[in-house]
Amino acid sequence: MRRQIAIGLVKGILIALLISSVTISCGMFGEKETDVSITQVPAPVRAAIEKVTAGSKIKSIEKIERNGKVTYEVEYEKEGKEIEAYFTEDGAQVKAAQ
């Protein structure tokens, strides 16, 4: 019984260490992702998002900071399809994927 508890604790510690090392490595490589709302994005980005997602349901918006550059990832649903679109800080769409 004690051996099973010890094995469970060791497994838990190893999982926690693995998760923390992944989190640290993302931060070390200069990437940060933050959930934001449509009201928190710059006006040009908001206008572009509203144009592209017109008639759709926005599921989430993430602000991605990587190597000093900011990109906004928008996940939305249109006509039953889940779509991702990416925008630069000036509102230019850089990529879309279904």
Backbone torsions as a table, in degrees:
resi	resn	phi	psi	omega
1	MET	NA	-46.2	179.3
2	ARG	-64.9	-36.0	179.6
3	ARG	-64.1	-41.2	178.4
4	GLN	-64.1	-39.7	177.6
5	ILE	-64.2	-44.3	-179.9
6	ALA	-62.9	-42.4	178.7
7	ILE	-63.5	-42.0	177.7
8	GLY	-61.3	-42.2	178.8
9	LEU	-64.8	-43.4	179.2
10	VAL	-62.4	-42.9	178.0
11	LYS	-60.9	-44.5	179.1
12	GLY	-60.8	-42.8	179.0
13	ILE	-65.3	-42.5	179.2
14	LEU	-63.3	-41.2	178.1
15	ILE	-64.0	-43.8	179.1
16	ALA	-61.7	-41.6	178.7
17	LEU	-65.3	-40.5	179.0
18	LEU	-63.6	-46.1	179.9
19	ILE	-63.0	-43.7	-178.7
20	SER	-67.4	-34.7	179.2
21	SER	-69.0	-35.5	176.5
22	VAL	-65.8	-43.9	178.7
23	THR	-62.0	-44.7	179.9
24	ILE	-64.7	-42.0	-177.9
25	SER	-64.2	-36.4	176.7
26	CYS	-62.9	-42.5	178.6
27	GLY	-67.4	-34.4	-178.8
28	MET	-67.8	-29.7	-178.1
29	PHE	-92.2	14.2	171.7
30	GLY	76.8	28.2	179.3
31	GLU	-116.5	133.0	178.3
32	LYS	-138.8	130.3	178.4
33	GLU	-117.3	132.5	-178.5
34	THR	-133.7	129.6	173.7
35	ASP	-70.5	132.9	178.8
36	VAL	-134.3	164.7	175.7
37	SER	-102.4	167.6	-179.4
38	ILE	-59.6	-29.7	-179.8
39	THR	-76.5	-12.8	-178.2
40	GLN	-95.3	-5.7	-179.3
41	VAL	-91.6	154.7	178.8
42	PRO	-60.2	152.3	-176.3
43	ALA	-52.5	-44.5	179.6
44	PRO	-63.0	-35.7	178.9
45	VAL	-69.8	-43.3	178.9
46	ARG	-58.7	-46.1	-180.0
47	ALA	-61.3	-43.0	-179.8
48	ALA	-66.0	-42.4	178.8
49	ILE	-62.2	-46.3	-179.3
50	GLU	-63.1	-34.8	178.7
51	LYS	-69.0	-47.7	-176.6
52	VAL	-69.6	-36.1	-174.9
53	THR	-98.5	12.6	-178.8
54	ALA	-52.5	129.9	179.9
55	GLY	78.8	7.7	-178.5
56	SER	-114.5	169.9	175.8
57	LYS	-105.4	117.2	177.2
58	ILE	-77.3	125.7	-179.4
59	LYS	-93.0	-40.0	179.4
60	SER	-162.4	155.9	174.1
61	ILE	-132.6	129.4	177.4
62	GLU	-120.8	136.7	172.2
63	LYS	-93.8	119.5	-177.8
64	ILE	-110.8	118.6	178.0
65	GLU	-106.9	119.1	-176.7
66	ARG	-143.2	123.0	177.4
67	ASN	51.2	42.3	177.6
68	GLY	79.6	1.5	179.2
69	LYS	-112.9	147.7	-179.9
70	VAL	-114.9	132.5	174.9
71	THR	-129.9	146.6	176.9
72	TYR	-111.3	125.4	177.3
73	GLU	-101.8	125.1	-179.6
74	VAL	-116.5	125.0	174.4
75	GLU	-106.9	126.0	-179.3
76	TYR	-144.3	163.4	-179.1
77	GLU	-116.4	126.4	179.8
78	LYS	-134.6	123.7	179.3
79	GLU	52.1	42.0	177.2
80	GLY	79.9	0.6	179.9
81	LYS	-108.3	138.1	175.2
82	GLU	-88.6	129.6	-175.3
83	ILE	-130.0	144.1	173.9
84	GLU	-115.4	138.0	176.2
85	ALA	-133.5	147.6	-178.2
86	TYR	-123.1	139.4	-177.0
87	PHE	-133.0	144.3	173.6
88	THR	-81.8	174.5	-178.8
89	GLU	-63.8	-22.5	-179.8
90	ASP	-93.3	5.5	175.4
91	GLY	93.8	1.4	178.9
92	ALA	-75.3	133.4	177.1
93	GLN	-81.7	127.3	-177.5
94	VAL	-104.8	-21.1	-176.8
95	LYS	-168.0	147.3	172.8
96	ALA	-139.9	143.3	179.9
97	ALA	-144.9	145.4	177.2
98	GLN	-105.1	NA	NA
